[in-house]
Amino acid sequence: MAYASIEKKVFDLLTDAFTDDDDVTITRGFHSANALQSIAVRPGAADRQAQGTSGRVSTWVVEVAIKISSGLDLADWHTDVLSIRQAIIDELDSRPTLDGTPNVTGCLLATIGEPTYDTSGRTHTFEQVCFVEVKEYALLTGVGEYA
């Protein structure tokens, strides 16, 4: 399976998780410029290792970036931050193989990066990147010299 399929599956699961929340916009790549609350799903690092001569274990990292801009008071803003981040954690924890995606042996929101805050203007902005690690085992059959 290609990385793009893994990223799309993470995007689809998060889109489904926030279906009833009209305030949160989910995109692939960059944040939506006009959204006050957005999640951007984008490529992260990867690690691939041989498993014998005909297998590969890949750890694909999908970045899930949260951005919240608000003119609300900081208490409401903080509540939104915690709510969105926890919803992402809960959704991915409930789907350890990305809903049975072939060859995926594990999915974990493994690292949550340091947040950045900007409260200098009339609009407060919070940004934080979460790193989702997806493990995939692939057997090289039917391709190249294994065809």
C-alpha positions as CSV (number, residue, x, y, z in Angstrom):
1,M,0.0,0.0,0.0
2,A,1.3,3.5,-0.8
3,Y,1.7,6.2,1.9
4,A,-1.0,8.3,0.1
5,S,-3.6,5.5,0.9
6,I,-2.6,5.6,4.6
7,E,-2.8,9.4,4.8
8,K,-6.2,9.3,3.0
9,K,-7.6,6.8,5.5
10,V,-6.5,8.9,8.5
11,F,-8.1,11.9,6.8
12,D,-11.3,10.0,6.1
13,L,-11.5,8.7,9.7
14,L,-11.1,12.2,11.2
15,T,-13.6,13.7,8.7
16,D,-16.1,11.1,9.9
17,A,-15.3,11.9,13.5
18,F,-16.0,15.6,13.1
19,T,-19.0,15.2,10.8
20,D,-21.4,16.7,13.3
21,D,-19.1,19.6,14.2
22,D,-19.6,22.3,11.6
23,D,-17.0,24.5,13.4
24,V,-14.0,22.2,12.5
25,T,-12.7,22.2,8.9
26,I,-10.5,19.2,7.9
27,T,-8.1,19.5,4.9
28,R,-5.2,17.6,3.4
29,G,-2.0,19.6,3.2
30,F,-2.6,23.1,4.6
31,H,-5.0,24.7,7.0
32,S,-8.1,26.3,5.5
33,A,-7.4,30.1,5.5
34,N,-10.9,31.1,6.6
35,A,-11.6,28.5,9.2
36,L,-11.4,29.4,12.9
37,Q,-10.9,25.7,13.8
38,S,-9.0,23.5,11.4
39,I,-7.2,20.2,11.2
40,A,-4.7,19.7,8.4
41,V,-3.6,16.1,7.6
42,R,-0.2,16.1,5.9
43,P,2.9,13.9,5.2
44,G,5.3,13.2,7.9
45,A,8.5,11.1,8.2
46,A,8.8,7.5,7.3
47,D,11.0,4.5,8.3
48,R,11.2,1.4,6.2
49,Q,13.1,-1.8,7.1
50,A,13.6,-5.1,5.3
51,Q,11.9,-8.1,6.9
52,G,13.9,-11.0,5.4
53,T,14.3,-10.8,1.6
54,S,10.7,-10.5,0.6
55,G,9.0,-8.4,3.3
56,R,9.0,-4.7,4.3
57,V,7.9,-3.1,7.6
58,S,7.1,0.5,7.1
59,T,6.3,3.1,9.8
60,W,4.5,5.9,8.1
61,V,4.1,9.1,10.1
62,V,1.0,11.2,9.3
63,E,1.0,14.7,10.7
64,V,-2.3,15.9,12.1
65,A,-2.0,19.7,12.7
66,I,-4.5,21.5,14.8
67,K,-5.0,25.2,14.4
68,I,-7.6,27.2,16.4
69,S,-8.1,31.0,16.0
70,S,-10.6,32.7,18.2
71,G,-11.7,36.0,19.4
72,L,-13.3,34.3,22.4
73,D,-12.0,34.6,25.9
74,L,-9.1,32.3,26.7
75,A,-11.2,29.9,28.8
76,D,-13.5,29.0,25.9
77,W,-10.5,28.8,23.6
78,H,-8.7,26.4,25.9
79,T,-11.8,24.2,26.1
80,D,-12.0,24.0,22.3
81,V,-8.3,23.0,22.1
82,L,-8.7,20.2,24.6
83,S,-12.0,19.0,23.0
84,I,-10.6,18.8,19.5
85,R,-7.3,17.2,20.5
86,Q,-9.1,14.5,22.6
87,A,-11.6,13.8,19.8
88,I,-8.6,13.0,17.5
89,I,-7.0,10.8,20.1
90,D,-10.2,8.9,20.8
91,E,-11.0,8.4,17.1
92,L,-7.5,7.0,16.3
93,D,-7.3,4.9,19.5
94,S,-10.6,3.2,18.5
95,R,-9.2,2.2,15.1
96,P,-5.8,0.5,15.8
97,T,-5.7,-1.0,12.3
98,L,-7.3,2.0,10.5
99,D,-10.6,0.1,10.3
100,G,-9.0,-3.1,9.0
101,T,-6.9,-1.5,6.3
102,P,-4.9,-4.3,4.6
103,N,-1.4,-4.8,5.9
104,V,-1.8,-2.2,8.7
105,T,-0.7,-3.8,11.9
106,G,-1.0,-0.7,14.2
107,C,-1.9,2.9,14.4
108,L,-1.1,5.2,17.3
109,L,-1.1,8.9,17.9
110,A,2.4,8.5,19.3
111,T,3.6,12.0,19.8
112,I,2.0,15.4,20.5
113,G,4.3,18.2,19.7
114,E,4.8,21.4,21.7
115,P,2.0,23.9,21.1
116,T,2.5,27.4,20.0
117,Y,0.3,30.2,21.1
118,D,-0.2,33.7,19.9
119,T,-2.3,35.9,22.1
120,S,-0.8,39.2,21.1
121,G,-3.6,40.5,18.9
122,R,-7.4,40.5,19.0
123,T,-7.5,37.0,17.7
124,H,-5.8,34.2,19.7
125,T,-4.1,31.4,17.7
126,F,-3.2,27.9,18.9
127,E,-1.3,25.4,16.8
128,Q,-0.1,21.9,17.6
129,V,1.1,19.0,15.5
130,C,0.2,15.4,16.5
131,F,2.3,12.6,14.9
132,V,0.3,9.5,14.0
133,E,2.5,6.4,13.5
134,V,1.0,3.7,11.2
135,K,2.8,0.4,11.0
136,E,2.4,-1.6,7.8
137,Y,3.8,-5.0,6.9
138,A,4.0,-5.8,3.2
139,L,5.1,-9.0,1.5
140,L,6.8,-8.4,-1.8
141,T,5.0,-10.9,-4.0
142,G,3.9,-10.4,-7.6
143,V,6.3,-7.5,-8.1
144,G,9.7,-7.1,-9.6
145,E,11.9,-10.1,-9.1
146,Y,9.2,-11.7,-7.0
147,A,6.7,-11.7,-9.9
